[in-house]
């Protein structure tokens, strides 16, 4: 097995995918969160500003999902095939919500009638909420694991993605994104809308902390393979500690008026949250709690070293490029929202 | 209905619907680069008005193209899990490269293209236009490479047997430059340029008929016509090349395209006709020896017939493939005639006064769009029963874990959502066209004044 800097290729590719999905959570997380908070803004003008705050960037943010999906397909085709066919219905709902969300943003400002704007406001917000919850539901099911056969094919029922823990992780994700989106909107708004966002942010943070505590308790009490791993690797406790500190830092920065720092803190919260899940599972990707020998891990699900080597080269060239022009776009649209004739 | 047919219908429907949009984006992007480039050189406010108007149309098309494109990336995994396992090692790298090199480029710079007018310098905006267009063209590269690899696989080896069989990459560049990829890429690009330029001409012809925004419409039309003429002529060579590749690598598909049952020479080339699949006969008007001439430059060249393949190894819907192929070719030839005739009229200075020609151009965007769709139907139905040619059958490629009622549910869902989406698209597209180019702008220092713009748009002596 080939290695680079002491790590084998599947591990490298696992890191790449982890980085891409973290990037996705951080980037699309704030615009999904802004969508989740959307209906809590009462005035039409406020909603318009909120949409235009994400206007130039949401499409670029969504690309990270496409890259993540492609990276999973390319690097761990077994996982991609099993996961996507196992959760057929949630993924289809995800796609439909994605379509509705995009057209809501696109079409909302195209007609002056109040009912038209209201219709797309609801569509935008509900689809954003649904997307956040579905993402969380998938992560919840990854943590729980599900039955596979010797070929790594899903052997559960089509409806088993709905379970209490997955619903809980869905809510964790929703509140996390709402918090993150709230912080983004603090950076982008002023006046009364800004005050309103501060109020909403508080609600989102409380919701996030409560659901996260519940989810953590659930893991420790009812998901033995996760709690065992934690007990076996005490260093992992460092992650929740870091998470708590980052979380506590958010209200501190907001009180001091350093909203960008607050936003960065919540971005790191999301990254650490994903890190907790992935180090807990590693090297397993799809866990079978009944017959653990059928689980798919980064080795039995990986593409050949040849293929991974090619793609690592692609990633090494491509990811810095993407980072540079993503940064350029964010820099171009920095500061509070300014409307012009091109706005949504 | 079983999972296989439902999954095939769903994939065909979602990909065909998606393919309404990317060719328009690619083609319109190219036209936009010319328009904005010309504006930067001449500083003529008319070109700025043109660029701004077509960017608004572009935004609408692009947005729908993106969301309907993600659907396919998911469907490989949800509906075609065995296929995904089989091809992931090879196909995945093309898809990942698409995401990281192409899609990120276009979506990143799209924000500046749409919203950055007052935020960046004009040349930075122009650069963004180029980047978005390049990004959409690169997308086509990787998608066509991936599809072509399935048509003419190269640069791989098959590891394992039966359920465990997987294609593994052995040579990345052989995979990328597989026998059909570059010729098919040209064909797709040219088809996209035609789609975009005919869209511009359709809208412009409508304005000319309605006597609205005349100078704007004439300039847009002329630019579109130049792009379309070059693309239509090149498409003839590209199409010919594609046919040669099919003849060489997918003889069963070529035989279906021409309704050619028995190997014989000279082989007929049908101008139009009808294939009776059960009696294995083809009727129609044919050029004797034409098929050999087309594919081998020799009328006496023997061409393999469908009967050389076992029934389970050749496409079943022969008449469908025959008709879609012939209709595509007919449209392609018609587009060459149409653009050349329009160029001739332009040379005589009578292009915009020839009312019937302008009337014909109003719906002309449908012609290349239809040809693009028909071409893909030919390519994809003609390669059946294989999803990876001669290696993996479509019927073996399905997800084991998915049942028919799930696919039926999602198929109904997509049908409803896409119908709504298409209705909204047409409605908003029409709104933008009726609204027309905007003469009102903020009075930035580097931008022309409003009244200049208005004058340029409606100048009577044009």
Interface residues (C-beta under 8 A of the other chain):
Chain A: X55 X56 X57 X59 X60 X62 X63 X65 X66 X67 X69 X70 X71 X73 X74 X75 X76 X77 X78 X80 X81 X82 X83 X84 X85 X86 X88 X89 X91 X92 X94 X95 X96 X98 X99 X100 X102 X103 X106 X107 X110 X151 X153 X154 X155 X158 X303 X304 X306 X307 X310 X311 X314 X315 X318 X319 X321 X322 X325 X326 X328 X329 X332 X333 X340 X341 X342 X343
Chain B: X59 X60 X63 X64 X66 X67 X68 X70 X71 X73 X74 X76 X77 X78 X79 X81 X82 X84 X85 X87 X88 X89 X90 X91 X92 X93 X95 X96 X97 X98 X99 X100 X101 X103 X104 X105 X107 X108 X109 X110 X111 X112 X114 X115 X116 X117 X118 X119 X120 X131 X159 X163 X164 X166 X168 X169 X170 X172 X399 X400 X401 X402 X403 X406 X407 X409 X410 X413 X414 X417 X421 X424 X428 X431 X438 X440 X441 X442
